[in-house]
């Protein structure tokens, strides 16, 4: 399984326009006929399909993309298979998790939540919105290739902030019920929780430990998560542990015992019971490709 991060982008043969945290790609001419292996994406992906169609598989589920579709995906997703029509093209943006965390300080919580809460989403934009994103990408590419100035980084961040609000408006239009209200204090707690939960350098904690970290009661912490995401804090934690464990189980270099320790379980049996309860199969069965 290959890994897509900034080191792979810099060392790769494809023509990305990039700096240390941002990478743009909009020429699929050379990749349409390639056999692409499983790829673990270690950053945030944002793509706008401008021509043609594609079929992608993420974590054993297959999705269709067509012209006008806007695709967002958070880190630690595995792209397993993909097929593109001969006229397929898209505007592809790759952002490091660290950069997204910085951007989240500039924009309202709605966008941060939409980036962190769901594994991936497919929205559909009309021609006007697609053309607007073309302009965004042209401006980003121009900024990335221009000489350094004292305000270059701020200009980039403001441009991303504008894109973020457009993305939020598109999502809100198609999912009005999910984002119909905002709760400033709760949103701030959720943002901190999501950033901590998806930081690979941080251990997984339980609900009480996260609540203590944010200086709130476990009951209030759980109510915030349920109100803003529809899932309890414990469910969100379990979801992320399972996703991370699934990725590790596909790496044959690690034993199940090592993975259990890495996930913070006291022993392999405890990990096995948790994993079976969440997925319906044992870690060994999942490693062997048996899924429900």
C-alpha positions as CSV (number, residue, x, y, z in Angstrom):
1,X,0.0,0.0,0.0
2,X,1.4,3.4,-1.0
3,X,1.1,6.5,1.0
4,X,0.1,10.0,-0.3
5,X,1.7,12.7,1.8
6,X,3.8,15.7,1.0
7,X,7.0,13.7,0.8
8,X,5.4,11.4,-1.8
9,X,4.1,14.5,-3.7
10,X,7.5,16.1,-3.8
11,X,9.2,12.9,-4.8
12,X,6.5,11.7,-7.2
13,X,6.5,12.0,-11.0
14,X,3.2,13.9,-11.3
15,X,3.1,17.6,-11.9
16,X,1.8,19.0,-8.6
17,X,2.1,22.7,-7.8
18,X,2.9,22.8,-4.1
19,X,4.6,24.3,-1.1
20,X,5.1,22.6,2.3
21,X,1.4,22.3,3.1
22,X,-0.6,22.9,-0.1
23,X,-0.6,20.9,-3.3
24,X,-2.6,21.4,-6.5
25,X,-3.1,19.0,-9.4
26,X,-5.3,19.4,-12.5
27,X,-3.9,17.3,-15.3
28,X,-5.2,13.7,-15.3
29,X,-4.0,13.1,-18.9
30,X,-1.0,11.0,-17.7
31,X,-2.9,9.0,-15.0
32,X,-6.1,7.9,-16.7
33,X,-4.7,4.6,-17.9
34,X,-2.4,3.8,-14.9
35,X,-3.1,1.0,-12.6
36,X,-3.1,2.7,-9.2
37,X,-2.4,0.6,-6.1
38,X,-4.1,1.1,-2.7
39,X,-3.2,4.5,-1.4
40,X,-3.4,5.7,2.2
41,X,-4.1,9.5,2.0
42,X,-2.4,11.4,4.8
43,X,-4.0,14.7,4.3
44,X,-7.3,16.5,3.4
45,X,-8.4,16.1,-0.2
46,X,-10.7,18.5,-2.0
47,X,-11.7,17.8,-5.6
48,X,-14.0,19.3,-8.2
49,X,-14.9,17.1,-11.2
50,X,-14.8,19.3,-14.3
51,X,-15.1,16.7,-17.0
52,X,-16.1,13.1,-17.4
53,X,-16.8,10.5,-14.7
54,X,-14.9,8.3,-12.2
55,X,-15.5,5.5,-9.9
56,X,-13.6,5.3,-6.6
57,X,-13.5,2.8,-3.7
58,X,-12.9,3.9,-0.2
59,X,-12.8,1.4,2.7
60,X,-14.6,-1.3,0.8
61,X,-17.4,1.1,-0.5
62,X,-17.7,2.3,-4.1
63,X,-18.7,5.8,-5.2
64,X,-19.5,7.4,-8.5
65,X,-18.2,10.9,-9.4
66,X,-19.6,12.9,-12.3
67,X,-19.1,16.4,-13.7
68,X,-19.9,19.0,-11.1
69,X,-19.4,16.8,-8.1
70,X,-17.4,18.2,-5.2
71,X,-15.5,15.6,-3.2
72,X,-14.0,16.2,0.3
73,X,-12.1,13.6,2.3
74,X,-10.3,13.8,5.6
75,X,-6.9,12.0,6.4
76,X,-6.3,8.3,7.0
77,X,-8.7,7.1,4.2
78,X,-7.6,4.2,2.0
79,X,-8.4,4.6,-1.7
80,X,-8.5,1.0,-3.0
81,X,-9.6,1.1,-6.7
82,X,-10.4,3.8,-9.2
83,X,-11.6,4.0,-12.8
84,X,-11.8,7.1,-14.9
85,X,-13.5,7.9,-18.2
86,X,-11.1,8.9,-21.0
87,X,-12.2,12.6,-20.7
88,X,-12.0,12.7,-16.9
89,X,-10.4,15.7,-15.3
90,X,-10.7,17.4,-12.0
91,X,-9.3,20.2,-9.8
92,X,-7.5,18.4,-6.9
93,X,-6.4,20.1,-3.8
94,X,-4.3,18.4,-1.0
95,X,-3.8,20.1,2.4
96,X,-1.7,18.9,5.3
97,X,-3.7,18.3,8.6
98,X,-1.5,21.0,10.3
99,X,-2.5,23.6,7.7
100,X,-6.2,22.8,8.0
101,X,-5.9,23.1,11.8
102,X,-4.5,26.6,11.3
103,X,-7.2,27.5,8.8
104,X,-9.9,26.4,11.2
105,X,-8.9,29.3,13.5
106,X,-9.9,31.8,10.7
107,X,-13.3,30.4,9.7
108,X,-16.5,29.6,11.5
109,X,-17.0,26.2,13.1
110,X,-19.4,24.9,10.3
111,X,-16.5,24.4,7.9
112,X,-14.2,22.9,10.5
113,X,-16.9,20.4,11.5
114,X,-17.7,19.5,7.9
115,X,-13.9,18.8,7.3
116,X,-13.4,16.7,10.5
117,X,-16.7,15.0,11.2
118,X,-17.3,12.8,8.2
119,X,-14.8,10.5,6.5
120,X,-15.7,11.9,3.1
121,X,-18.6,13.6,1.3
122,X,-19.8,14.1,-2.2
123,X,-21.8,17.3,-3.0
124,X,-22.9,18.6,-6.4
125,X,-22.3,22.1,-7.7
126,X,-23.9,23.9,-10.6
127,X,-21.9,25.4,-13.5
128,X,-21.6,28.8,-11.7
129,X,-20.0,27.3,-8.6
130,X,-17.7,25.0,-10.6
131,X,-16.4,28.0,-12.6
132,X,-15.8,29.9,-9.3
133,X,-13.7,27.0,-8.1
134,X,-11.7,27.2,-11.4
135,X,-10.9,30.8,-10.5
136,X,-9.9,29.8,-7.0
137,X,-7.5,27.2,-8.3
138,X,-6.0,29.6,-10.9
139,X,-5.4,32.1,-8.0
140,X,-3.9,29.4,-5.8
141,X,-1.6,28.2,-8.5
142,X,-0.6,31.8,-9.2
143,X,0.1,32.4,-5.5
144,X,2.2,29.2,-5.2
145,X,4.4,30.1,-8.1
146,X,4.9,33.7,-7.2
147,X,7.9,35.1,-5.2
148,X,7.7,35.3,-1.4
149,X,6.3,38.5,0.0
150,X,5.4,39.6,3.5
151,X,1.7,39.0,2.9
152,X,1.8,36.0,0.6
153,X,0.8,33.5,3.4
154,X,-2.0,35.7,4.6
155,X,-3.4,36.0,1.1
156,X,-3.4,32.3,0.7
157,X,-5.2,31.8,4.0
158,X,-7.8,34.4,3.1
159,X,-8.3,32.7,-0.2
160,X,-8.8,29.4,1.5
161,X,-11.2,31.0,4.0
162,X,-13.3,32.2,1.0
163,X,-13.3,28.7,-0.5
164,X,-14.3,27.3,2.9
165,X,-17.4,29.5,3.1
166,X,-18.4,28.6,-0.4
167,X,-18.0,24.9,0.5
168,X,-20.1,25.4,3.6
169,X,-22.8,27.2,1.7
170,X,-22.9,24.3,-0.8
171,X,-23.1,21.8,2.0
172,X,-25.7,23.8,3.9
173,X,-27.9,24.0,0.8
174,X,-27.8,20.2,0.3
175,X,-27.9,19.3,4.0
176,X,-29.9,22.1,5.7
177,X,-31.0,20.0,8.6
178,X,-27.5,19.1,9.8
179,X,-26.1,22.6,9.8
180,X,-29.2,24.6,10.6
181,X,-27.9,25.9,14.0
182,X,-24.6,27.0,15.5
183,X,-23.5,26.9,19.1
184,X,-20.4,28.9,19.5
185,X,-19.1,27.4,22.8
186,X,-20.1,23.8,21.8
187,X,-18.6,24.2,18.4
188,X,-15.3,25.3,19.9
189,X,-15.3,22.2,22.1
190,X,-16.1,20.0,19.1
191,X,-13.3,21.6,17.1
192,X,-10.7,20.9,19.8
193,X,-12.0,17.4,20.3
194,X,-11.8,16.6,16.5
195,X,-8.3,18.0,16.2
196,X,-7.1,16.0,19.2
197,X,-8.8,12.8,18.0
198,X,-7.3,13.0,14.6
199,X,-3.8,13.9,15.7
200,X,-1.7,10.8,15.3
201,X,0.8,12.0,17.9
202,X,-1.9,12.0,20.6
203,X,-3.2,8.9,22.4
204,X,-6.9,8.0,22.4
205,X,-8.7,8.9,25.6
206,X,-12.0,8.0,27.0
207,X,-15.0,10.4,27.4
208,X,-14.1,11.4,30.9
209,X,-10.5,12.1,30.0
210,X,-11.5,14.3,27.0
211,X,-14.0,16.2,29.2
212,X,-11.2,16.8,31.8
213,X,-9.0,18.0,29.0
214,X,-11.5,20.6,27.9
215,X,-12.5,21.5,31.6
216,X,-16.1,20.5,31.2
217,X,-18.3,17.7,32.6
218,X,-18.6,14.4,30.7
219,X,-22.3,14.9,30.4
220,X,-22.0,18.3,28.8
221,X,-19.2,17.0,26.5
222,X,-21.4,14.1,25.3
223,X,-24.4,16.4,24.8
224,X,-22.3,18.7,22.6
225,X,-21.2,15.9,20.4
226,X,-24.7,14.4,20.1
227,X,-26.2,17.8,19.3
228,X,-23.7,18.8,16.6
229,X,-22.9,15.4,15.0
230,X,-25.8,13.1,15.8
231,X,-23.4,10.7,17.5
232,X,-22.2,10.4,21.1
233,X,-18.7,11.2,22.1
234,X,-18.0,7.6,22.8
235,X,-19.3,6.6,19.3
236,X,-17.0,9.2,17.7
237,X,-14.0,7.9,19.6
238,X,-14.8,4.3,18.7
239,X,-15.3,5.2,15.0
240,X,-11.8,6.7,14.8
241,X,-10.2,3.8,16.7
242,X,-11.8,1.3,14.4
243,X,-10.7,3.2,11.3
244,X,-7.1,3.5,12.5
245,X,-7.1,-0.2,13.5
246,X,-8.4,-1.2,10.1
247,X,-5.6,0.7,8.4
248,X,-3.0,-0.9,10.7
249,X,-4.4,-4.4,10.2
250,X,-3.8,-4.0,6.4
251,X,-0.1,-3.6,7.2
252,X,1.2,-7.1,7.5
253,X,4.4,-5.8,9.2
254,X,2.6,-5.3,12.5
255,X,1.2,-8.1,14.6
256,X,-2.3,-7.9,16.1
257,X,-0.7,-7.7,19.5
258,X,1.4,-4.7,18.4
259,X,-1.6,-3.0,17.0
260,X,-3.6,-3.6,20.2
261,X,-0.8,-1.9,22.2
262,X,-0.6,0.9,19.7
263,X,-4.3,1.5,20.0
264,X,-4.0,1.8,23.7
265,X,-5.7,-1.5,24.7
266,X,-4.4,-3.3,27.8
267,X,-4.1,-6.7,25.9
268,X,-4.9,-8.4,22.6
269,X,-8.1,-10.0,23.9
270,X,-9.6,-6.7,24.9
271,X,-8.8,-5.3,21.5
272,X,-10.3,-8.3,19.8
273,X,-13.6,-8.0,21.7
274,X,-13.8,-4.3,21.0
275,X,-13.1,-4.8,17.2
276,X,-15.6,-7.6,16.8
277,X,-18.2,-5.6,18.7
278,X,-17.7,-2.6,16.3
279,X,-17.3,-4.5,13.0
280,X,-18.8,-7.9,13.4
281,X,-15.5,-9.7,12.6
282,X,-12.3,-10.4,14.5
283,X,-9.0,-8.5,13.8
284,X,-7.6,-11.6,12.2
285,X,-10.7,-12.1,10.0
286,X,-10.5,-8.5,8.9
287,X,-6.8,-8.9,8.1
288,X,-7.7,-12.0,6.0
289,X,-10.3,-9.9,4.1
290,X,-13.4,-11.3,5.7
291,X,-15.7,-8.3,6.3
292,X,-19.4,-8.0,7.1
